[in-house]
Amino acid sequence: MWLSLVACLIIGLAAGFGLFQISAEVIFKLVWGAFYAALGLFTIYLIVGLFVAPETAGILGAISKQLIPTWIALAVTFALSIYFKRGLGLYGKLFDSPIGMIGLALVLFWVFTALFGAGFDLIATHDPLGQVSGMKNKHPGIPLIRAQEGDYPYYLFGGDTLARDVFSRAIVGSGIVIVIAPAATVFAFMVGITLGLPAGYFGGRLDTVLSFLSNMVLAFPVILLFFLLVTPEIIESGLPNYLAVILFVFPVVFIAVAQYSKNRLKPNFLTLQFPIVLIISIWLYLSLVSEAGTKIALLPPLLDLFDVPSEVLVVFVSVVFVNSPTVFRIVRGLTLDVKTRDYVAAAQTRGEGPWYIMLWEILPNVRGPLIVDFCLRIGYATILLGTLGFFGLGLESESPDWGTTINAGRKLLSVYLAPPLVPAFALMSLVLGLNLLADGLREESLRD
């Protein structure tokens, strides 16, 4: 160990002295060259692992073979996106940014992994909740004890403290994160946009009241507020369910107002299509907030389309409630900035209504900053979900979500690294991808 340390110090000093003798441009090229070389070698290793037996592929090679559906989906998506990128608007321009492409690849990797792993069960090798005797706290690549015919013969990332497959839990846990974090962010944006646009456009008392309410929520520490909303005492009081009734109505209001303001001069739309859209939206809303056995059982079981578990609904509502005030402030600020532009004055001269101007003139012209913030906010929501799971709040203790899995393996971190490090790396890579994607979108939107 000491010889290795001395050798690394000598090599580092020699490399540092050599770098001082060359220009910054050459150093930049060397760094990127080393990055692409390492990425190429890693890619070759993964590709080779697709065509050899698990015994000779190594752990990463065997994992690569399990991820074949993800690789195919990524290749097809990138090929089609690059081919048609000139007609895909801001998304297409993203492929002119190396940072944006790397971020998009990381995000899509976890999206497709969640889809094929948690949705279609094509990637996970074992039941994420199943326990196998003798596989407790085993190292990665361990053969499965007393494997039956049809069982996958290895625990690719080893076993955790309850003898469950770490690899399968990380794959299935991605489905929980990929569903809750983006969906909750969408609802938070619906709340923020629906309230932020009129606050910035009309101003006056409406702006004062809404800004005061948002400041009240933001004045409370976010993490403490999040923990408070998911405590058992608050859950038993039914407060999260009542918040769901209030917060989840905003997408219905947004859709109804947007469609009416755009098509208010079309009688056929108002008499036929608009009522259908409104009825479907209200039905979906009632199905989402209705929960049998509670005070919010608004629909009979036959008409209730969604059976959202109570613990998932609590986490979902908490993320929406915590993020909505920040989105409101961003939308309000952007509206204040652009409501005096010439195209808004032109729409007012044409006799357009205020909601048409807000939704079809102002909102499309501030989409760049909102898209960037949307990507960043998904990352924040992902971190919040991981934090909740780590502290054992919100989701069930047996849940394979990444935060819960990290907490379950942290006590033996000095002995068995895989159980906590695998979900921690998964969480880090997803958030990193979202941040890089936001940087790429910001860069391309500024060029637009």
N, C-alpha and C positions, 0 to 999 in steps of 0.2 A: 504493500500500500504506500509506504514511504517512497519507494523507488518510483512508483507511478506518479506520485505527487510532484517529486522533483523533476521528472521528465516533462510533465505538463507545464510546470513553471518555466523551464528552460525553453520549451517550444513556444509558450505564450510570449515570453520576453523577446525571443528571436522574431516572432511574427509581428509583434508590436513595433520593434525597431525597424523591421523591413517596411511596414506600412507608412512610417514617417518619411521614408525616402521616396515615395511615389505620390502622384497627384490624387486629389479627392475623386476625380472622375474615374480613374483606374480602380480605386478602392470600391466605388459604387458598382462598377461592372463586376469586380471579383465577388462582392457580396451576393449580387443577384445571380452570378454564375454558380456559386456554391449552393444557393437556394434551389435553383432549377436542377442542378446535378443531384442533390439529395432527394428532391421530389421525384426525379426520373428513376432513381434507384429504388425508391419506395414503391413507385408505381409498377416497376418491373417485378418486384417481389410479390406484390399483390396479384399481378396477372399470372405469374408462374403458379401461384397457389391455387388458381382456378382449375388447373389441369393435372394436379398430382394428388395422391392419396393424402388424407389427413395425417397419417403417420410420418410422411416426408415433407408435407407442406409447411410445417411449423404452425405455431398458434395463429399468427397473423394471416398466413396463407389459408388456413382452414376457415378463419373468420371471413376472409375475402370470398371464399366459395359460398358461404352462407349468404353473403350480401349480393349475390348475382342479380336478383331483381332490382336492387337499388342501383347497381352499376349500369344495368341496361336502361333504366328510366333516366338516369343522369345523362348518359350518352345520347339518347334520343332527344331529350329536352334541349341539351346544349347544341346538338347538330341542327335541329329545327330552328332554334332561336338565332343562331349565328347566320343561318341561311336566309331567314326572313327578317333580320334585325332592322333593316331600313324602314320597314313598315310597321314596327312595333312601338313607335314612340319612345318615351323615356326608358322603358324596359329594354328596347333594342339598343339604345345608346349605351346602356350599362355594359355591353360587351366590348366597348372601346376602352374600358377602364380595367386594368389588371386587378386592382384592389376590389372593385365591384364584382368581378368574375369569381375571385376567390371567395368572397363573402357569400355570393349567390350559391356557389358549389357547396359550401358548408351548410347553408340553410336548407337547400334542396336535398342534401344527403340525409339530414334528419327528418325532413318531411316525407321522403320516400321510404326511409327506414321505418318510420311510424306507420305509414300506410300499409306497407307489405308485412311488417313485423307484428304490429299490434292489431291492424285491421284484418289482414288476410292470413296471418299466422304462417308466413312463408320463410321466416328468417330465424326465429327463436328455436333453439334446439331442445329445450325442456320446458315444463310447466314452471312459470316464474314463482308460483307459490308452492310447488311440490318439493318435498324433502326426501332425500335419499340417505338411508342409514350408512354411516361411514364416510360421508363426503363433507363433513363439517370442517371449515377452515382449511380447505385443501388448496394447494398451489395451482396456478394456471396450467392447463393442458393435462390435468390428472385424468386417467382412465376411469370410466364410470364403474363403480363396484356392482357386481351382480347384474350387469346389463342384460336386459331381455332382448329378444329379437325385435327389431324395429326401433330400438332406442338409439339415440345418438351416442357414440361410445366415449365421449369426452365431455368434461366441464372445461370449456375453452378458456374461461377466465377464472376457473377455480370455484370453490364453494364458499358461502358466507357462514356466519355463526350459527345459522339454522339449517345448514346443509342444502341450501338452494343455489341454483345455477346463477352466477353473477352476470354472465353474458346475456342470458335470457331475460333477467330482470332489467338490465339496462336497455335492451331492445324494446320490451313491452312498456317500460316506463317512459320511453320517448313518446309513445302515443298519448299519454296523459298530459305531458307538457305541450306537445304540438297542438292538441285540441284546446286546452284551457287558456293558455297564454294568448294566442292570436284572437280567439273568439272573445275573450274578455276585453282585449284591447279594442276590438271593433265596437263593442258596446260602449266602452268608455269614450271613444271618438264620436259615436252617435249622440251621447249625452253632451259632450263638450261642444260639438258643432251646433246642435239644436239650440243650446243656450248661448253660446258665444257669438254666433252671428247676429241675433237681435240685440244683444247687449252692446256690441260694438257699433252696429248700424244705427240704432235708435238713440242710444245713450240715455241720459236723464236718470229718472228714478229706477227704471228697470235695470240699467247698468249698475247703479249704486247697490241695489238689493242683491243682485246676482253676484257681484264682485265681493260683497261682504260675506255672503254665504260660502263662496269658494275660499276666501281668506280664512274663514273660521276652520274649515276642514284642513287647509294647508298649515295652519298654525300649530296643529297637533302633530307631534312626531309620527312620521308615516309608519315606521315599523311598529311602534306601540299601538297606533290605531289599528293596524292590520291584525296584530295579536289580539287586541280587545274584541274585534269583530268575530273572531273564530273561537273564542273561549266557550266552554260548555254552558256557562251561565247565560251568556248572550244568546247562544243558539236555542236554549230552552225557552227563552222569552219570546222567540219568534221574530226578533228584529231583522235577521237576514232575509226572511221570507217577505216581510213588509217592504224592505228595501228593494227586493227583486220586483215587487209589484210596481214600485215607483220608477226604478231605473230602466227596466226592460220595456216600458211603454214608449221610451224616446225613439227607438227605431221605427215603431209604428207611426208616430207623429212625423218623423222625418220623411218616411216614404210617402205618407198621405199628402203632406204639404208640398213635397217636391213634385209629385205627379199632378196634383191639382193646379199648382202655380204654372206649370209648363203647358197643361192641356185645358185650361179653364175656358178657352174659346172654342172647344171642340165638343159639340153636344153629344155626339155618338160615344165619345170616351166617357163623359160624365154620367151618362145614363146606363151604360153597360159595363165597360171595362173597369172604371174606377170603383164601383161598388164591389166587384169581384176581387180586385186587388185589396181593398179595405177589409173585406170579410176574411180573406185568407191570412192577411197580416194579423188581424185580431185573433183568429183561431190559433195561429202559431204562438202568439204572445200568451194567450190563456193556457196553452199546453205547456209552455215553458215555466210559467210561474205556479201552475196548479200542482199540488202535491197531496196525494191521498193520505188521509189520517191526520191532517193539520187543519188549521183555520183557513188556509188558502186553497182548499179543495174546490176550485171553481168549475171544474168540468167533470162529468161522469167518466169512469174509466174507459168506456167505449170510444169517447171522443178525444181523450188525452193522448196526443201523439208522442210525447216525450216522457220517459220515466227517468228523470234526472235524480241521481242519488243525493240525499240531503247534504252529505259532506262535500260533494263536488259543487253543489249549488251555493253553499256557504263560501267556499273559496272563490268561486266565480264572482259572486256579488261583492266580496271584499276587494278583489282586484279592480272591478269596475268603479266602486265607490272611491277608492284611493286615487285612481288615475284620472277620473273625470275632472276635478278642479284644475289640474295642470293643463289638460287639453283645452278646457274653457278659457283659461288665460291666454294660451297661445292663439286660439281662434279669434278671441276678442281683440288682441293686439294686431293681428294681421288685418282684421276687418277695419279697425280704426285707421290703418295705414293706407288701405286701398279704396276706401269708400268715397274719396274725393277725386279719384282718377276720372279721366275723360270718358272711358267706356261706361262707367256707372252713371255719369251725367247724361250720356246719350240714351241709356236705357230709361232713365227717369223722364227724359224728353219724349220718348216714344209712348209713355203712359204705362209702362210696366209696373206691376205691383211690387211692394217691398220684398216679399218673400221670393218672388221670381228673381229680383236683382241679387238678393243674398245667395240663393242656391244655384243660380245658373249664370251669374256674372262674376260675383266676388269669389265664391268657393272654387270654381275651376282655375282661377288665376292665382290662387294661393296653395294649389295642390302640391307644389314642390316641397316647401317646408313641412307640410303636413305628412307627406309620404316619408320623408326622412325621419320625422319624429315618430311616426307609426312604427318603423323598424326598430328604432331605439327603445320605444316603449314596450315592444314585445320582449326585448331583452330584459328590461326592468321587471316585467311581469314574470319572466322565467326565473329570475333571481329571487323574487318574492316567493314564488311557489317552492323553490328549493329551500329557502329559509324557513318557510312554514313546515315543510316536511322534516327538515333537520331538527326542529324543536318539537316535533310530534303534534303539531296543531293542524286542524283542517281535515286532511285525508286520513284514512285508516292506517293503523300501525303496520299492517301487513302489505300496504300498497307498494307496488314496485316503482313508484316515482323516485326520481333521482335524489331528492332531499332526504326522504325517508331511508333510502338505501345507504346514503353517506353516513347518516346518523347510526344505522345499525352496525356498520363496520368500523367506525372511528375508534372504538375502544381497544381494538387489536391492531391499530395502524402500524405499530412498531414491529409486529410479527407477520401479519398477513396484509399485504399492500393492496391486492386486487379489489376486495369488496368495496372500500370507500373511494379508491382512486379511479376506478372505471367510470362510475356515475359522475364523479367530480370532473373528469376530463370531458365527458359527454356534455355536461352543463357548460363548461368553459368554452368548448368548441362551438356550441350553438350560439352563445352570447357573442363570442368573437365574430362568428359569421354574420350575425345581425348588425354588429357595429361596423364591420367592413362593408357590408351591403349599404348601410346608411351613408358611409363616407363616399362610396361610389355614386350613389344616387345624388348626394349633395353636389359632388363634383360635376356630374353631367347636367344637373338642373341649373347650375350656375352658367354653364356653357350655352344652355338652351336659350 
